[in-house]
Amino acid sequence: MAFDSDPSASSLPVTGILIAVISSVINGSTFVLQRKGILRSRDRGGSYLTDVLWWSGTLAMIIGQIGNFLAYNAAPAVIVTPLGALGVLFGAVLASWILNEHLNILGKLGCVLCCCGSVVLILHAPKSEAVTSRLELEERLSDPVFVTYALLVVLLLITLITWIAPAHGSSNIMVYVSICSLLGSFTVPSSKGLGLVAPDVFGEGPLSSRALALFLGLLGTLAVSILIQFFYINKALECFSSNTFEAIYYVMFTSTVILASALLFKEWTALTLTDCLAMLCGLTTVCVGVVLLRISQEALITWRKKEAREKTD
């Protein structure tokens, strides 16, 4: 970690940030549209696979994931991931319109804090990356610290999917959130890794068998991770509100992605001490905003249950 600012550091990755912002807004609509489709199909007594809104949300998720892939290869993960807070903001606004989940004063404050925290993170995020080639990526992938972390995540995912989710998934939102968030430890590094390996696979010159094997391995990891995430996201939306799920999911996903990126790509090495403290404050602000959004949603649910009981009485 550097303690002195380097005036010659490269400029802010504007293209990556712009793609990340657009992707975040698109991703913010996915849970709301899918949740609406699930509710509509439940009222009709059919499958949500036949609902147009659900498919609209699924299409938005695909477009958003493509945007994330491009963003992660155009900017450091510690910039792109926190910008997902904008998706929480847009999702909260959209949910108030489509799902009638209106924000109270705490929810509005949470949205403001999410945006402010994201701005702080952008201003103080690293402007350079430590891993710039396939050879460096291969070296980092074999690092004992990262390998140990990856094995622990895999074991935890197996435990959650095999034993905990079938028994407690529908009653405890943290089960599905944990599964989807932990998979972020593989989706984001795989996305960035594919961007580093692609030039060696599709570029000029003879094709390296090591490069091709690494490319296919990363592509397979990315595909499997996204498919599992997609499955459990819909499982969660069948049981819980979109705002509640998205808020908690964002905080945990951001934490796991930043940790995995820090271990694999070592993007933190370009930061000064001041930047680290500022980013910590920014991330804390974002997390507080997301928590306020969740509290707002829980208060709304409680109020609706109380109102329903009063009408029944």
Secondary structure in CASP SS format (residue, H / E / C, confidence):
PFRMAT SS
TARGET T0000
AUTHOR 0000-0000-0000
METHOD secondary structure of the structure
MODEL  1
M C 1.00
A C 1.00
F C 1.00
D C 1.00
S C 1.00
D C 1.00
P C 1.00
S C 1.00
A C 1.00
S C 1.00
S C 1.00
L C 1.00
P C 1.00
V H 1.00
T H 1.00
G H 1.00
I H 1.00
L H 1.00
I H 1.00
A H 1.00
V H 1.00
I H 1.00
S H 1.00
S H 1.00
V H 1.00
I H 1.00
N H 1.00
G H 1.00
S H 1.00
T H 1.00
F H 1.00
V H 1.00
L H 1.00
Q H 1.00
R H 1.00
K H 1.00
G H 1.00
I H 1.00
L H 1.00
R H 1.00
S H 1.00
R H 1.00
D H 1.00
R H 1.00
G C 1.00
G C 1.00
S C 1.00
Y H 1.00
L H 1.00
T H 1.00
D C 1.00
V H 1.00
L H 1.00
W H 1.00
W H 1.00
S H 1.00
G H 1.00
T H 1.00
L H 1.00
A H 1.00
M H 1.00
I H 1.00
I H 1.00
G H 1.00
Q H 1.00
I H 1.00
G H 1.00
N H 1.00
F H 1.00
L H 1.00
A H 1.00
Y H 1.00
N C 1.00
A C 1.00
A C 1.00
P C 1.00
A H 1.00
V H 1.00
I H 1.00
V H 1.00
T H 1.00
P H 1.00
L H 1.00
G H 1.00
A H 1.00
L H 1.00
G H 1.00
V H 1.00
L H 1.00
F H 1.00
G H 1.00
A H 1.00
V H 1.00
L H 1.00
A H 1.00
S H 1.00
W H 1.00
I H 1.00
L C 1.00
N C 1.00
E C 1.00
H C 1.00
L C 1.00
N C 1.00
I H 1.00
L H 1.00
G H 1.00
K H 1.00
L H 1.00
G H 1.00
C H 1.00
V H 1.00
L H 1.00
C H 1.00
C H 1.00
C H 1.00
G H 1.00
S H 1.00
V H 1.00
V H 1.00
L H 1.00
I H 1.00
L H 1.00
H H 1.00
A C 1.00
P C 1.00
K C 1.00
S C 1.00
E C 1.00
A C 1.00
V C 1.00
T C 1.00
S C 1.00
R H 1.00
L H 1.00
E H 1.00
L H 1.00
E H 1.00
E H 1.00
R H 1.00
L H 1.00
S C 1.00
D C 1.00
P H 1.00
V H 1.00
F H 1.00
V H 1.00
T H 1.00
Y H 1.00
A H 1.00
L H 1.00
L H 1.00
V H 1.00
V H 1.00
L H 1.00
L H 1.00
L H 1.00
I H 1.00
T H 1.00
L H 1.00
I H 1.00
T H 1.00
W H 1.00
I H 1.00
A H 1.00
P H 1.00
A H 1.00
H H 1.00
G C 1.00
S C 1.00
S C 1.00
N C 1.00
I H 1.00
M H 1.00
V H 1.00
Y H 1.00
V H 1.00
S H 1.00
I H 1.00
C H 1.00
S H 1.00
L H 1.00
L C 1.00
G H 1.00
S H 1.00
F H 1.00
T H 1.00
V H 1.00
P H 1.00
S H 1.00
S H 1.00
K H 1.00
G H 1.00
L H 1.00
G H 1.00
L H 1.00
V H 1.00
A H 1.00
P H 1.00
D H 1.00
V H 1.00
F H 1.00
G C 1.00
E C 1.00
G C 1.00
P C 1.00
L C 1.00
S C 1.00
S H 1.00
R H 1.00
A H 1.00
L H 1.00
A H 1.00
L H 1.00
F H 1.00
L H 1.00
G H 1.00
L H 1.00
L H 1.00
G H 1.00
T H 1.00
L H 1.00
A H 1.00
V H 1.00
S H 1.00
I H 1.00
L H 1.00
I H 1.00
Q H 1.00
F H 1.00
F H 1.00
Y H 1.00
I H 1.00
N H 1.00
K H 1.00
A H 1.00
L H 1.00
E H 1.00
C H 1.00
F C 1.00
S C 1.00
S H 1.00
N H 1.00
T H 1.00
F H 1.00
E H 1.00
A H 1.00
I H 1.00
Y H 1.00
Y H 1.00
V H 1.00
M H 1.00
F H 1.00
T H 1.00
S H 1.00
T H 1.00
V H 1.00
I H 1.00
L H 1.00
A H 1.00
S H 1.00
A H 1.00
L H 1.00
L H 1.00
F C 1.00
K C 1.00
E H 1.00
W H 1.00
T H 1.00
A H 1.00
L C 1.00
T C 1.00
L H 1.00
T H 1.00
D H 1.00
C H 1.00
L H 1.00
A H 1.00
M H 1.00
L H 1.00
C H 1.00
G H 1.00
L H 1.00
T H 1.00
T H 1.00
V H 1.00
C H 1.00
V H 1.00
G H 1.00
V H 1.00
V H 1.00
L H 1.00
L H 1.00
R H 1.00
I H 1.00
S H 1.00
Q H 1.00
E H 1.00
A H 1.00
L H 1.00
I H 1.00
T H 1.00
W H 1.00
R H 1.00
K H 1.00
K H 1.00
E H 1.00
A H 1.00
R H 1.00
E H 1.00
K H 1.00
T H 1.00
D C 1.00
END
